[in-house]
Amino acid sequence: MTQAQHTPEATLLEEAITILFCEIDDAYRILNPRAGLYTSLKQLSDSEVLALALFQQLRGVESERSFLREATRFFSHLFPGVVGLHPSSFHRRLLRKLRRFLEPLRRAVLPELVGDPETMIVDSTLLGVLHPRQVSQSAGFDGASWVRWGTFSVYGVKLHMLCATNRIPISYDELTAANVVAEVHLTKELLDEAKLGEEVARKLLADLAYRSENLEEEMAGLGIVLVTSEASGRRPGIRQQVEIVFSSLKRVFGLSETLATTITGLASRIAAKITAYTYAFYINRLLGRPQGRIKELWS
């Protein structure tokens, strides 16, 4: 069976994979103390499935079949149970049982990554989900809608995110229809989920879509100053950090090119991608590498 060559790059990648698994395993045992009861009966432990799910996103492979074939060929010495594992079994186990642990695992390392918790950035991005021909030939995609995007229309959903000034996603909201504009309750939910201990944001940067007297009043009641693009023109680079996050998630992690056919599957893939993105930053710090250099290590 083919093994990865022992080049410096391969050695560093194996070290990164080992760190990823150990971090996931340690955090998962705290989140689910009963996880090890039936490990001997499973081809892969829960921690291995979760680590492989994040590794799949870090490798930029959407197809479970293609990823498991690659993992069997090059990384079976790290994950022996991956040999002969059927893609549907891997997918079902992650989707039905382990998906709920992705965000808690991400939040386990979040406090060590966040730079300035008093200044946060809120924004949203459009994710196209079906080709126009697929929309007309099917019942559509639950939760999606048409929206005007530049000179053409896109059928998709919106992902709302709260981000730290150092490009770490703090919280992200459930998907909304593409035609949903920024709303007060969405922003408040993101802030409620973003609290790190007793810390809360004191300044919230946003673009003009979030300009609203109601939102400004709500934020003021929480002791938060809402600063929109026009008012924060002297510091445009800070607000653009969340746009860089969205760009990285789409370019490196294929956020806008998932193979999901249901809203649940899409939500699972988004959770896996954002968790993998966060752990990529964390592992780069542990290895003493620039935190934003992700693709060079995992590809």
Buried (B, 14 or more C-beta within 10 A) or exposed (E): EEEBEEEEEEEBBBBBBEBBBEBBBEBBBEEBEEBBEEEEEEBBBBBBBBBBBBBBBBBBBBEBEEBBBBBBBBBBEBBEBBEEBEBEBBBEBBBEEBBEBBBBBBBBBBEEBBEBBEBBBBBBBBBBBBEEEEBEEEEBBEBBBBBEEEEEEBBBBBBBBBBBBEBBBBBBBEBBEBBBEBBBEBBBBBBEBBEEEEEBBBBBBBBEEBBBEEBBEBBEEEEBBBBBBEBBEEEEEBBBBBBEBBEBBBEBBBBBEBEBEEBEBBBBBBBBBBBBBBBBBBBBBBEEBEBEEBBEBBE
